[in-house]
Amino acid sequence: MTDISNAQLMDRLKAAADTVSAKLADLSDDDVLVPTDLPGWTRGHVLAHIAHVSNAVARQVEYALRGELIDFYDGGQGGRTQAIEMNAGHSAELHREYIAAGFTRALGVLDGLDNAQWDLPISYRNGVVRDGALAYWRELVIHLADLQLGRGPETWSKEFCLYLIDFLSARVPDSIQLKLLPLALPPMTVGTGSNTVSVSGMLTDITAWLSGRTPTMGSLRAEAAADSVELPVLLPWPSAFPAK
């Protein structure tokens, strides 16, 4: 669990949104059509998702302030996919407009919360408003890297990496215990399985791998019982949808 305060989290969100906006300023219509490393997604799909998730987070908070719960996405997973596909082909300017509006809505409602309101329940992962805000931080930072506009995982802060490793511990299979050995930092243990795999390298590379992204520094090495091995296959990302 990250120990940053609600005010600090708000600062991180504003900084992430500002960075996304700055990177999109000169994006052309042709740039929007460039494929990303996400299967089947162009930059346009990522941009549509950023706008969509901004509005999803905003409405979680808006409903929480009324004492109500609402699905994270209209129509659930299917509605999410449909909305992204419908908007992926927008022009660069329209993407900028939609994202700017989403940022204004989400950051505006979050910035107006008092400390007690950060703990109001929301439907996202059966959590509270703070959980939704942390998810928004993840989405902005990681999807900016997916856009391949010069802000890859190698730019992720130590604070963000350590937080993300903790969140993504759910991706470690039950049979495995990961011993993470980030260069120049203390070792970390993730998972409780009986098969230990050591993964060494730059903190950003370790975090990128755990998040399903390509490590950009080429530093990762995995070992088990003193032998080099392949990096273990991880479980899916923790779901945004509450368990039924």
C-alpha positions, 0 to 999 in steps of 0.5 A, spaced: 500 500 500 502 506 498 503 511 503 502 518 499 497 522 502 491 524 498 493 531 497 500 528 494 496 523 490 492 529 487 499 532 485 501 526 482 494 526 478 495 533 476 502 532 474 500 526 470 495 529 466 499 535 464 504 531 461 499 527 457 496 533 455 503 536 453 505 530 449 499 530 445 499 537 443 503 536 437 500 529 435 497 529 428 492 525 425 497 520 422 500 519 429 493 517 431 493 511 427 500 508 429 499 501 432 502 500 439 504 494 443 497 493 445 494 487 441 489 491 436 490 498 439 493 504 435 494 510 439 487 512 437 485 506 442 489 508 447 487 516 447 480 514 447 481 509 453 484 515 457 478 519 455 473 514 457 477 512 464 477 519 466 470 520 465 469 513 469 473 515 475 469 522 475 462 518 475 464 514 480 466 520 485 460 524 483 455 518 485 459 516 491 458 524 493 450 522 492 451 516 496 450 511 490 454 506 487 454 506 479 458 501 474 465 503 473 463 503 465 457 503 462 455 496 459 461 493 463 467 490 459 463 490 453 461 497 453 468 499 455 470 495 448 465 498 444 466 506 446 473 505 445 472 502 438 467 507 436 472 513 438 479 510 436 478 513 429 477 520 431 482 526 429 488 528 433 484 535 435 478 531 437 482 526 442 485 532 445 478 535 446 475 529 449 481 528 453 481 535 456 474 535 458 475 528 461 481 531 465 477 537 467 471 533 470 475 528 473 480 532 476 475 537 478 471 533 482 477 529 486 480 536 487 474 538 491 474 532 496 475 533 503 479 527 507 473 523 509 470 523 502 476 520 499 473 514 503 466 514 500 465 507 497 465 506 490 463 500 485 470 499 482 473 493 485 468 494 491 473 499 494 473 507 496 474 513 492 482 513 494 482 506 490 479 509 484 484 515 484 490 510 485 487 507 479 487 513 475 494 514 476 496 508 474 492 509 467 495 515 466 502 513 467 502 507 464 498 509 458 502 515 456 508 510 456 503 505 451 503 511 446 510 511 445 511 519 445 518 519 449 515 517 456 516 510 457 517 505 463 524 508 464 521 515 466 517 512 471 518 514 478 521 510 484 515 512 488 510 510 482 514 503 481 514 501 488 506 502 488 505 499 482 509 492 484 505 492 491 498 493 487 501 488 481 503 482 487 496 479 485 499 477 478 504 472 481 501 465 481 500 461 487 506 457 486 511 462 485 515 467 490 518 472 486 525 475 489 525 482 486 532 485 486 532 492 483 539 495 482 541 499 488 535 498 492 533 493 497 530 486 495 523 485 495 519 479 496 512 478 492 508 472 492 508 466 497 509 460 493 514 454 494 518 455 487 522 461 488 524 465 482 529 471 483 528 477 478 534 482 477 535 489 474 533 496 473 527 498 478 523 500 472 524 494 468 522 490 473 515 494 474 514 494 466 515 487 466 510 486 472 505 491 468 505 487 462 509 492 458 516 491 455 522 493 459 526 499 456 533 498 459 534 491 457 536 489 464 532 483 466 535 477 469 531 471 472 534 465 476 531 459 479 536 455 484 542 458 481 540 457 474 538 462 468 531 461 467 525 465 463 521 470 466 515 466 469 508 467 466 504 472 470 496 472 471 492 477 468 491 484 471 487 485 477 480 486 474 476 493 475 470 489 476 467 487 482 467 480 484 460 477 483 
